[in-house]
Amino acid sequence: MSRGLAIFSFWLLGFGIGFIGYLSLPGIADWFSIVLPKFVNQAIIGALIAGMVGSAVSTFTVVTWANRATA
């Protein structure tokens, strides 16, 4: 896989996950606002969720790509 195609693939994956995360964020944030105390702002909860999911997926994708067997 060429470097440009790999970068485009990582970008496309990140965009897709961000798009889906944005659509599902209100439900997840409402659930977290019930579970967590009221002193935590809903915007902060959303940012934490987006950051955790984005970092986990991008790290997993890059590690998987880096450790793939070359043919």
LINURPE-V537599 format. One record per residue. PHI is phi in whole degrees, -180 to 180 (none if undefined). PSI is psi in whole degrees, 0 to 359 (NA if undefined). Layout:
[[PHI	PSI] [PHI	PSI]]
This chain:
[[none	133] [-73	160] [-63	318] [-64	319] [-67	323] [-65	315] [-64	317] [-63	321] [-65	317] [-63	320] [-63	314] [-64	319] [-63	314] [-63	321] [-64	315] [-63	316] [-67	320] [-64	321] [-65	313] [-66	320] [-63	322] [-64	320] [-71	327] [-93	354] [-61	318] [-57	318] [-67	318] [-68	318] [-66	323] [-63	318] [-63	316] [-65	326] [-69	334] [-77	318] [-73	316] [-88	157] [-62	163] [-72	350] [-76	352] [-95	124] [-70	145] [-64	327] [-66	322] [-68	320] [-61	315] [-62	318] [-66	321] [-64	316] [-64	312] [-63	319] [-66	317] [-66	314] [-67	315] [-62	317] [-70	322] [-66	315] [-69	317] [-67	321] [-64	314] [-61	318] [-66	315] [-67	318] [-65	318] [-62	316] [-66	320] [-70	330] [-97	11] [-71	154] [-79	130] [-89	138] [-94	NA]]
